Amino acid sequence: MALTKFAKALIGVVGVGAVAGGLYLAGQKGLGGSSDKDVITIGTNTYAGFLPFMYLNNGADPNEDCILYKEYGLKAKIIVQDDFAAGRSAFKSGDINIIYCTADALGVEMSRGSDMTDAKFINISNWSRGADAIVVNSKIRTVADLKGKVIACSEGTASNTLLINTLETNNMDYDQINTSATTDPDKVNLKIVASGLDAAQIFKAGQCDAAVVFSPDDQDIVNSVPGSKVLISTKQASSIICDGLIAKQSYIEKNKEKVTKLISALLYANSQMNTNPNAVKQAAKAFAKAYQVDEDFVIDGSKNIYYVTLEDEANFFGLTTCTSCVKGEELYNKMAGTYEGLGLCKSPLPWQKVADGSIIESLYDNPSQVKGDQKAETVKEFTEVKAVEVKEEEKISNKTVSVEYEVNSDILNQSARDVITREFVPIAKQFSGARIMIEGNTDNTGSAALNQELSYRRALSIKNFLVKEYKFDPNRFIVVGNGSQKAIAAGSTGSDARYRMTEFKLVAK
C-alpha cells in the first residue's frame, strides 16, 4: 500500500505508529526523564504542532546553545513517545514532567478515580487547521450519506471528536454510532482502528467507505483512490481539535516560575511559527535532524496548524468576553459528556477540576513577560456569496432546528434565541472555517408568495441575531427563503410544525 513520503521516512528509521493529532516514533528508547533535576522533560510526538519546542531547544536534548537556555535560562529534554500508553506511564511515574494531550479527548483519561486526576491542563498549544480530515468514497456526497456506511476511525481520540461533531451538523447524535461488528443500515458504523494512519491504509484497501485520517494522508488518498474526496477537514472544523500540555499539580506548585517561563517561551515560539518562515525552517531543520525525518514534509505539516498566542490562550481559558471563541470549558465538557455516553469514560471530572489557568492568567495580566506578536488570531473574513452561486454538492451537511415565531412574525423571542444558542451556535463556533446557509421554511398554509417572503425574513432574523450577538462575519451566512416548498413536496397541507423549521447547511466553499 502506498504511504506518504513522510510516513516512509519514519518507517525507514524507527518504525511508525500514530496517535491523535499526528505521527509518533516507534521503537525509540529512553522514555525516562533526565537525571538533572533542573531539566524539564517534555513528552511530545512528531506532529508538526510541536515545532515550537524544536525552535526553542534546537533539538531534543538539553543544551545551552538554544533560545530556551540563552533567553529563558531553561533546559529541556524533548521525549518522543514510542506509544501513547508508555508515554502516559512515564508521565505518571514522574519520568516526564509535562506531556501533550488533545483538549477535546482529555475527558477519556479524566474519569473520577483514575490515576490521571492529578494532571492539570495548563495551556493550549495549537489548533488543527487541515491536519485532520474525513475522506470518503464516491458514493458519499454529504454527511447524511454516512448513515449505513463503514467509517475507519480511532476511538476516543481527536479523530473520533472530528467525526462526532461532523455528524452533529446533520442531526446525528453519538447514539447513532454503531461500534459492533455487524453493520447497521440506520447508523454510522465505526470500524475501530489504532490511528489515522491505519484508517488511511484500510480505506485505500477498500475495506471501508470513509476514514478519519491525518494530513498529508488525505491528499495521498484523493490522488490514489479514484472518486474519493475530502468531505470535511479541520480547515472548516477549525475550532474542534487542539493540542495542549498537562502537568501534575504537585509539579506545577513546586516549579511555578520554571513552568511559567516555559509557557512564555512557547508563546513566543508560536508567534514565530505563525509569522516568520525562517523560524519555521530553523525549527524544521532541528526537528528533521533530531528524528531523521523529511524536513520539507515537516514544513508542509506546519501549514495545517495554527499556533496559539497569549490572547488566544486568554480566550480559551475564559479570561475575555469573546463571544465567537470556543472556550476550553465548552469543548472539554461537551466532549467528556459525549465520550461518557459512548462508554469510553465514567464520571469524567469537570473542567474546573482538570484545568489550571493560573499560568496563562498571570501572563495575561503581565503581557510584557511574553515576546512576539501575541494578539489573538484574526477572524477569517468571507467574501459575499449569493445563494444561486452555491452548487448543490457544496452543501455537505444539514442541521434542522425548530425555531418558533408568532404568526406572520419574523421577530425572534427569547425562547427562539435560546434554541439557536443551544442547538446551533456551538456548531457555528466550532466550524468557523465553513460558510453557513440559513434556509427558512413554512408549512402549507397561506399564500405561496407570503410564505416565501416570510420564510426569508425569518432566516434573515437568525443571521442578524448571530452577527449581532456573536460577532460572526455577516458575509459568512447565505440566507434563503424556501416558503412552503418542502411541505408541498411532501404532500402536507394545513398547519404542520414539522415544516416550520430552519435549516443550517455547512457549505464547503
N, C-alpha and C positions, 0 to 999 in steps of 0.2 A: 504494500500500500504506500502511496506517495505521502511523504511527510514534508513539512516546511523545512527550508534550509536551516532555520534557527533550531528546530527540533532535532534535525540530523546532527547539527554541530554539537548539541548537548549529548546526544546518544553516543557520538563518537568519542567523547571524552570520559563520561562517567555513567551513562545510562540516564533515563529520564522518567519522571512521573509528573503528576500535576496536582495542584490544589486550586481552590477558588481564587480567581484573580490572576493566575499566571503559572509559569513553569517553575519547578524546583529541581535541584540537582540530586540525583540518587547515587548512593554509593560513597558520598563524601564523608570522611570520618571526622572525628574531633568535634562532636557536638558540645562537649563540655566547655565551660567558660574559661577565661584567662585566670591564671593563678595570681595575677596582680589585682589586688582589691580595688585599685583606683581605675581600672579599665572597665568601661561599661560594655557588657556583652549584649548584642542585639540580634535577635533571630529574624531573618527575612527569607524570601525566596528570590528567584531570579526574574521576577516580574519587573518590568521597567519602571514601575511605580517607586521602586527603591533606588533609583539612580541618585537621588539627593544624598544618600548615605555614602555612595562611592565618590561623589563630588567633594564631600566634606572630608572623608577619611583617606582618599587617594588609594583605595584598595581595601581588602578585607581585614588585614592585620593591624594591630595597634602600631602607630608610628608617630614620629614628630614632624615629618615632612608633609604636613597636610593642613588644611584650613581649620579643621576641628581642633587641632592642638595649638597651632600658631595664634589663632584668634579667639579661641574659647577655652584653651587650657585643658582640653579633654582628650582622652584616648579611648578608642572603641575597637572592639573585635566584632566584625560582622559575620555572623554564623548562618550559613545557608543550610536549611534543614534537609535531611535525607528523606524524611517523610513527616507528615503533619503530626502524627501521634508521638514520634520521637522528639520533635521539637517541643511539643507541649510537656512531655515528660521532663525534658531538660529545664524548661521554664519552672515547672512545679518543684523540681529539686534545687533550684537556685543557680544552676549552671548557666542559664540565660536570664538576664535581668529584665530585659524589655523585649517583647515579641509582637509581631504583627497579628492582626485579625481583620476580618471584614465586619463592620458595624452591623450590617443587616443580618448576618448569620450568627452573631455573637450569642444570641439568646439560646442557641442549641447547646452551648457549653455552660450556660449560667443558670442551670436548674438549682433549686434550693437543695442543699446538702451535697452538691458536687464538690470536687476538690479544686474548682476554679473560682469559687465565690470570693476569694480574697483578691482576685485580679481586678484592676480598675482601668477603664478606658480613659486614656489621658490626652489623646489628640486624634484628629482626622488627618490623614496624610495626603490622600488624593482621591479623585473621582474617576471612575472608568468612563471614558468618552469614546467608545468604539472598541474597547478591549474585550468585550463580551458580546455575543450575538446569538440569535436563534436562526439557524439555517433550515430551509425546508425544501422538499422536492417539488416537482412541477404540478402535483395535484393540490397543493396548498397555496391559496391566494391570500386568505385573511386569517386572523386569529380564530374566528369561528370554525374554520376548516380543520383546526387541530383536534376537534372533538372526534373521537373514534380512532384517532391516529396514534402511532407509537413514537414517543419522543425520548431520545437518549439524553440523560441529564444526571449530574452528580447530586445526590440528595443532601439537604441540609447545608448547602453551600451558596455562594453568591450566584452560581448558575441557576440553582433552584429558585433563588429570590427573583431573578430576572424573569423566569418562566411564570412564576406565580403572579407577579404584578402585571405581566403582559396579559395573562388570562383574565385578570380582573377588569381590564379595559373593555372586555366583551361580556361582562356579567357572568363570568365563570369563576366561582369561588374555589378555594382549595379542596372543598369536599367533592369536587368534580374531577379530582385527580385519582386515578387508579394505579396502585403500585403492585397489584397481584400479577401473577404470571399469565392469567387469562385476559385477553383483550376485551374491553367493554366498549360497545359501539356508542354509548351515550356519555362516555367520559374521555378525558385525556389520559392516555396510557403511558405511564412513566417506565422507561427501561433504565433501571438504575445502574450507573457506571461510576468508576472511581474519579474520573476527571473529565475536563473538557477535551483533552487530547484523546482519551478513549472514546468519547462521544463522537468526535470527528472521524475516527477510524471506523466506527460502527456504521456511521452514516454513509461513508464512502464505500463500504462493503454492501450497502443496500439492505441492512438489517433493521432500519427504522425509517420513519417518514420525515422526522425532523430531529435536530440536535442542538443543544446549547453548548457553544464552543468558545474558544479563545481566539483572539486575533493573533497572528495572521491566518489561522486555520480556516476562518470563514471565507476569506478570498481564495484560498487554495481550493476549497470545496467548490465554490462558484466556478472557478476556472477548470476544474477537472470533472465535475458531475453535470452532465447536460440537463438543462431545465431547472437546476437548483438556484436558489436565491437567498439573500438575507432578508428575512421577514421583518425583523426589528433588531436593533442593537442599542448599546448604551450611548450611541450618538443621539438617538431620540429619547431613550430612557436614561437621561443624563444625570439624574439625581437619585439613583437607586443603589448602586454598588460603590462602596468606598472602603478603602483600607484605613486602618488606624493602628495605634500602638496601645498595648496593655502592659501594666507593671503591677507587681504586688503592692498593696497598700503599705506594708512594712518597709519595702524598698524605697517607695516614694518618700515616706516620712523621714527615713534616715539619710536620704540623698536628694532632698528637695532642691538645693541650689544646683547640684550637678544635673539633675533631670531638667530643670528649668533652662539651663544653658544649652542642653542638648536640643530641646524643643525650639528654642530661639534660633539655634544654628540651622536646624532643619527647615524652619520657616524661611530663613534667608536663602538656603539652597533651593527651596521650592520656587522662590521668586526668580532665581536664576534659571531654573529649568523652564519656566514659563516665558521668559523674555530674552534669554541670552543663548543663542545657538552654539557659541563657542564653549559655554559652560556645559551644555548637553554633550558636546563632542568630548570634552575633557572627562566628564563622568562616564560616558560610554567606553572610553579608552581604558579607564581604570577597571570598569566592570568586565570588559572583554578579557583583559589581562588576568584578572583575579579568577575568572570562571571559565576561561578558554572558550568563549562563545563569539559569534559573529558580531562585530561592532556595529555594522550597518543595520542589522536587524534590531539591535537594542535601540538605536536611534529611531528607527521606524516605529518601534513599540511605544516610545515616549510620545509620539504624535497622537496616540489614542488615550491620553491621560491628561487630566488637569491636576496640577499640583497646588494644593490649597495655601492660602495666605492667612495672616493673622485675622483679618476681618472676616474671612470665610469661616475660620475657626469660631470666632465670636458668634456668627450667625448660627452655626451648627450647635453650639452649646447654649443657645438661647439667651445670649448676652445683649442682643439687639432686638429691635422691633420689626425686623424684616418679615414681611407677610408672604412673600413669594418663595422664601427659602425653605428647604426641607431641614428640619431640626433633628438632631440625633435622637432625642426622646421620641419623636413621632416615628422615625424609621425603625428604631430598635423595638419599641413596644409593639408596634404593628406586626413586625415580623416574628418577634418572640411569641406572640399570641397565635400567629399562623402556624409556626412550627410546633407549638404545643398541640394545636388542633390536628396536625398531621402525625402526632405521636412521636416526634423527634426530640422532644424535651418535656419535662414535667415541672410545673410551677416555676417558670423562669423568673428570675429576680427583676424587679422594676428598674428602669433606667437610673433612678436616684441611687440605687444600691450598686450599680455597675459602673457608673461614670464618676470620674474625679476631674471636674473642670477647673480646679483651683489654679493650675499652672497657666492655662490659657487665660483665665481671668486676670491673673497677676500681670501677664504680659500685655493684655489688652488695656489694663489700667496704666501701664507704663510702656507705651509703644516705642519709646526711644531705645529700649533694650533689644529691638529686633531690626536688623538692617534689611535693605532692599525694599521694593515696592510691595507693600502689604495691604493694598486696597483690595476690596472684595472683587470677585470675578465680575466682569461686565456682563450684564444680562444680554442674552442673544437677541439681536434685532431681526425682525421679519419684514420682508417687503410685502406690500399688499397684494393679495391674490383674490380674484373673483371666483365664485363657485363654479362658473362654466369652464374655468381653466383647470379644474381638478379632475383628473381622469379617474374612472371607476376603480382601477387597480391600485390607485394610490390611497384609497380608503381601506386601511388594513384592520381596523377594529371599530366596534360599535357598542358604546356603553349607553343603555337606555335608563333614564331616570324620570320618575313621575314627579312633575312639578305642578302643584295646584295653583290655579288663578281663580279670581272671581269671574263670573260670567261676563264675556266680552271685554275682559280687562287684561292688560299686559303688565300690571304692577305686581312686583314681587313682594309678598308679605313676609313677615319674619319666619313663618313656618317654611315657606318655599326657600328662603335664603339658607335656613338651617339644613335643608335637604341637600342643596347644592354644595354647601360647605362640607357636609359629611360624606356625601357619595361621589363628588366629582373633584373638588379642589385638591385632595391628595394626589389624584392621578395627574392633574394639570401641573402640579409641582414636580412630581417625580419624572414625568415625561416632558420636561421643559424644552427638549430639543425638537419636539414634534408640533406641527400645526394641528389645530382642532377645528373641525366643522361642527357647528351647533345647528341642529335641524329641529324646528318646531313642528308639531303635528296637532291635529284636532280630530274629534270624532265626526261622524257624518250627520251633523245637524246644522241647519242654517245654509246660507248660500255658499257656493264654492269660492266665489270671489272674496266674500267676507272672511271665510276660514283661511284662505291663502294669506291675506293681509294680516289677520290676527296672529297666525302661527309665526309669521316673520317677525312681528313686533315682539312677541313673547321670546323668541330666540334672541333677538337683539337686546332685550332687557337683561337676559342672562349674561351676555357678553359685557354689557355696560357694568353690571354688578361685579363681574370678575376683574375687569380693568380697574374699577374704582377702589374696590376693597383689597385686592391682592396685587395691584400694580403690574399685572400682566400686560405684555405688549398688545395693543389693540389689533395690530396687523397679523397677529398670530391666529386670530379667530376668523372663520369664514361662516357667515350667517345665512341660513336657508330657511324658507317657509314652505313646508310641504302641504299645508292645508289639510284637507281630509282625504288626500290621495290614497294613503295606506289603508284607511278604514274602508274606503270604497272598493279597493282592490281585494280586500278580504271579505267583502260582502256584508260588512257591518252597517247597520242603519240605526239611527237614533242615538241616544246618549250611551256612550261606551268608554269607560275610563281607561281601557287598555290602549286606546289611541290618543288620549290626551297626555302625551308624554314627549319628552325631549330626548334627542339622540346626540351623543357626543362621539364623534368619529375622529380617531387619530389619522392624520394624513401624512404619509411618508413622502414628503416632497421638500 
